[in-house]
Amino acid sequence: MILITGATGTIGRELVETLQASGEQVRAMTRTPEKAPPAAEVAVADFDDPASLKAAAQGATAVFMLSAPGPWIPQHDEAMLAAARSAGVPKVVKLSAIGTHDAVTSWHFAGEQAIRSSGLAWTILRPSSFASNVLRWAPAVQAGVPIPNPMGNGAQGVIDPQDVAEVAARALTTSDHDGRTYTLTGPELISVPEMAEQLGRVLGRPVTVVEQSLADYRDQLSGAGLDPAFVETALAGARLVAEGGNAMVTEDVARVLGRPPRTFATWAEAHKAAFTAQG
């Protein structure tokens, strides 16, 4: 039995389906059981409730550790790790983030350090930007208006979440990747304007972008009611990308899966229905 935290999110849901397709027993941890992936055993638990975490981890052979982005990640990681140890779980796989090198610049650093010193078998996954983030463009694409772009021509090794899920599944079900930290990227560096161009080719109509200042981006995020710490981290990330600081492509997906990672164009083709104007 493999426990998947964050099971209702992008990676968690993909991972549940990937593991189930290979015949693994999966337990999906969530606070909202009505949103859990179908056919999975569901554990209703909360990172702020240690007893619920221990109950969710009971009997698991491995735990996939995922928490929604935010300054609470170190506390969530520590709570889940304590529950895993208490329940006798022998292995953990943590979804971290590309560029995790210190506690100042990353919410994931403390959790990575705790896992490495936990005494458990572990694997850490540091994915680059998800191709699925482009789904946020859908309303603008459907309306035929430009996509605001605070990242300029900064390029990233954008990765298909399905590739992240497949790597996680390998780490959870074999010992081949114990003690490894993988930086997961797509096969190419690609910027926001280039993603818009490729999406437009898939849709058969232009998808355009418009430059957005970081000040306007801050106003947009703040206006959405997001946590101030999240807003500042998102701004720092956009600035980093714009300056070329996330222009990285690795071979780690290919090393684990034995095939190249999927391209952004392949992801766009598979998800083009999400960008089709509704009624």
C-alpha positions, -999 to +999 in steps of 0.1 A: +000+000+000+014+034-011+002+066+006-001+096-017-004+130+000-017+158-021-037+132-040-063+156-054-037+179-070-020+178-104+009+155-096-009+135-069-038+126-091-015+116-120+006+095-096-025+077-082-035+068-117+000+057-127+004+034-097-031+019-101-024+012-138+006-008-128-014-028-102-002-011-070-026-006-041-029+032-034-043+052-005-051+088-014-048+113+015-069+144+013-090+168+034-117+167+007-126+130+001-153+140-025-124+151-048-103+120-044-093+100-075-118+073-083-111+037-072-084+047-047-087+040-010-092+073+007-076+086+040-091+118+053-062+136+071-048+170+078-012+181+082-022+199+114-036+167+129-008+143+138-032+115+147-049+116+113-015+115+096-004+084+115-037+067+108-032+075+071+003+061+071-005+029+090+003-001+069+019+018+040+051+006+024+060+041+011+047+077+014+047+103-014+052+136+004+035+166-013+021+198+001+006+228-016+031+256-022+035+279+007+056+288+038+039+259+057+058+233+037+085+227+063+060+221+091+039+198+068+070+178+058+081+174+094+046+163+105+043+137+077+078+124+082+071+119+120+039+101+112+057+079+087+083+069+112+057+063+139+037+041+116+068+021+105+068+032+069+103+023+054+104+047+024+095+083+015+096+102-017+093+140-015+082+163-043+105+193-039+113+220-064+141+229-088+167+252-074+163+241-038+197+249-023+191+268+010+163+278+034+163+314+023+152+308-013+132+276-009+104+263+013+115+228+006+151+229+020+142+220+056+121+191+045+148+178+022+173+179+051+149+162+075+143+134+050+180+128+044+186+124+081+154+104+088+170+069+087+143+060+061+149+051+024+143+083+005+142+100-029+138+137-036+123+150-068+130+186-079+108+193-109+110+224-131+079+244-140+049+222-149+034+224-184+000+222-167+006+257-153-005+269-188-040+257-181-043+290-162-043+306-197-075+289-207-100+318-200-078+343-219-072+319-248-109+312-250-116+349-250-089+356-276-070+381-254-032+381-248-016+362-220+001+385-194+038+375-192+060+387-163+088+364-173+099+380-206+119+357-228+133+337-199+133+300-208+127+269-186+129+232-189+091+229-187+080+194-177+049+173-183+034+164-149+029+128-162+066+124-165+070+136-128+044+110-118+061+082-137+094+090-121+078+092-086+062+058-093+095+042-100+110+057-069+081+045-047+081+009-060+118+000-064+150+005-044+169+017-075+165+053-067+170+053-030+192+081-017+190+100-050+180+136-057+167+142-092+161+175-110+133+168-135+129+189-166+115+186-201+138+180-231+140+216-241+143+252-229+111+271-237+099+306-229+063+318-224+062+334-259+074+301-274+048+281-254+021+304-266+033+300-302+033+262-299-001+261-282-014+283-310-001+259-336-019+230-318-052+250-316-049+264-352-052+300-341-028+326-327-021+327-289-004+360-280+013+373-250+017+408-236+045+420-213+035+424-177+056+443-152+065+427-119+046+454-101+014+446-121+020+409-114+022+416-077-011+435-078-026+406-097-015+380-072-024+402-042-058+409-057-064+372-058-061+370-020-030+349-020-008+346+011+018+376+011+047+351+014+034+332-016+031+364-036+067+375-028+080+340-037+061+340-070+076+374-078+111+362-070+105+332-092+092+353-122+123+376-118+146+346-117+131+331-149+132+365-167+169+368-159+177+333-172+181+318-138+160+287-144+174+279-179+182+243-170+177+210-188+188+176-173+188+140-183+173+127-151+139+118-165+156+098-192+179+081-167+149+069-146+124+061-173+147+050-201+131+074-226+132+112-232+107+134-214+076+146-233+078+179-251+056+209-244+040+205-278+031+169-269+015+181-237-004+209-255-018+184-281-030+161-253-048+190-235-060+212-263-097+206-254-091+227-222-084+258-244-114+254-266-141+281-262-171+269-243-207+275-256 
